[in-house]
């Protein structure tokens, strides 16, 4: 995993709770990769890809995941240019994170996601995944890298 991934907004979220489920999102205009993890272990796992055209359909799919997994925290990747400059997708990801925070009333943090798609693709290649499997798995594995970066920066309480 790239060490360039860092939390943009320090989270006041406490890891002193026994165990909290966390959902991570790799926001994209066409697809949203989703990962899940637990603060007790601090390990992220790829979960699914949301493919919906409208914001309402996307939020309905996220709502189903929130109902199923009952997370205590949401982590959203913030896409930036390599020089940390923002672009249109950065602003769309911020809007997505704000919608999640407002709709689900859950703490939602942004994590710098530069190079996570590249790291995800490399991990899938190293696993021996073929081109079609890599294409299908890329978004949730990128979300896994985003969420794992958050876990790595928030060590579990002893």
C-alpha positions in Angstrom: 0.0 0.0 0.0 1.2 3.5 -0.9 2.4 5.6 2.0 1.1 8.6 0.1 -2.4 7.8 1.3 -3.2 9.9 4.4 -6.3 11.1 6.2 -7.2 14.6 5.1 -9.3 15.4 8.1 -8.2 13.9 11.4 -11.0 11.8 12.8 -12.0 12.3 16.4 -13.4 8.7 16.1 -12.2 6.7 19.1 -11.0 3.2 18.7 -11.5 2.5 22.4 -14.8 0.9 21.6 -14.7 -2.9 21.6 -15.6 -3.3 17.9 -17.1 -1.0 15.3 -17.8 -1.9 11.7 -16.5 0.6 9.1 -17.6 1.0 5.5 -15.1 2.4 3.0 -16.0 3.9 -0.4 -14.0 4.5 -3.6 -16.2 7.1 -5.2 -16.5 7.3 -8.9 -18.9 9.0 -11.3 -19.8 5.6 -12.9 -19.1 3.1 -10.0 -18.5 3.2 -6.3 -16.3 0.5 -4.8 -17.2 -0.5 -1.3 -15.1 -2.2 1.4 -15.8 -3.3 5.0 -13.7 -3.7 8.0 -13.8 -3.8 11.8 -11.9 -1.6 14.2 -11.2 -4.6 16.5 -9.0 -6.2 13.7 -8.2 -3.2 11.6 -8.3 -5.1 8.4 -10.3 -4.0 5.4 -12.0 -6.4 2.9 -13.4 -5.6 -0.5 -17.2 -5.9 -0.5 -19.0 -4.8 -3.6 -19.4 -2.3 -6.5 -22.4 0.0 -6.7 -23.4 0.8 -10.2 -26.2 3.3 -10.3 -26.9 6.3 -12.5 -28.7 8.7 -10.2 -27.6 9.9 -6.8 -30.8 8.6 -5.3 -30.1 5.1 -6.6 -26.5 5.3 -5.3 -27.8 6.4 -1.9 -30.4 3.6 -1.9 -27.7 1.0 -2.5 -25.6 2.6 0.3 -28.7 2.6 2.5 -29.0 -1.2 2.0 -25.4 -1.7 3.0 -25.7 0.5 6.1 -28.8 -1.4 7.1 -27.0 -4.8 6.6 -23.6 -3.9 8.2 -24.6 -1.3 10.7 -21.4 0.7 10.6 -20.3 3.2 13.2 -18.1 5.1 10.7 -17.9 5.8 6.9 -14.6 6.4 5.1 -14.7 8.1 1.7 -11.7 8.3 -0.6 -10.9 11.8 -1.9 -9.4 11.8 -5.4 -6.7 14.4 -5.9 -4.2 15.2 -8.6 -0.7 13.9 -7.8 0.2 17.5 -6.7 -2.8 17.4 -4.3 -4.8 19.8 -6.4 -8.5 19.3 -6.5 -10.6 18.6 -9.6 -14.3 18.0 -10.4 -14.3 14.4 -9.1 -12.8 15.7 -5.9 -15.7 18.0 -5.4 -18.2 15.3 -6.3 -16.6 12.9 -3.8 -16.9 15.7 -1.1 -20.6 16.1 -2.0 -21.1 12.3 -1.8 -19.4 12.2 1.7 -21.6 15.1 2.9 -24.8 13.3 1.6 -23.7 10.2 3.5 -23.1 12.2 6.7 -26.5 13.9 6.4 -28.5 10.9 5.4 -27.2 8.3 7.8 -26.1 10.6 10.7 -22.8 8.7 10.9 -19.3 10.2 11.2 -17.9 10.4 7.7 -14.2 11.0 7.1 -12.3 11.7 3.9 -9.0 9.9 3.1 -6.6 10.9 0.4 -6.9 8.2 -2.2 -4.1 9.1 -4.6 -2.6 5.9 -6.2 -5.1 3.5 -4.6 -6.5 2.4 -7.9 -2.9 1.8 -9.1 -2.1 -0.2 -5.9 -5.4 -2.1 -6.2 -4.6 -3.0 -9.9 -1.0 -4.1 -8.9 -2.4 -6.3 -6.1 -4.9 -7.9 -8.4 -2.2 -8.5 -11.0 0.1 -10.1 -8.4 -2.7 -12.4 -7.3 -2.9 -13.7 -10.8 -6.3 -12.2 -11.6 -7.0 -12.1 -15.3 -8.1 -8.9 -17.1 -11.9 -9.4 -16.7 -11.5 -10.3 -13.0 -9.3 -7.3 -12.4 -11.9 -5.0 -14.1 -14.7 -6.4 -11.9 -12.7 -6.3 -8.7 -10.8 -3.0 -9.1 -13.3 -0.7 -7.4 -13.9 -2.7 -4.2 -10.2 -3.5 -3.9 -9.4 0.3 -4.3 -12.0 0.9 -1.5 -10.2 -1.8 0.5 -6.9 0.2 0.1 -8.7 3.4 1.2 -10.2 1.9 4.2 -7.0 0.0 5.1 -5.1 3.4 5.0 -7.6 4.8 7.5 -7.1 1.7 9.8 -3.3 2.0 9.5 -3.5 5.6 10.7 -5.8 4.8 13.6 -4.2 2.0 15.6 -6.4 -0.1 17.7 -6.5 0.6 21.4 -4.6 -2.0 23.5 
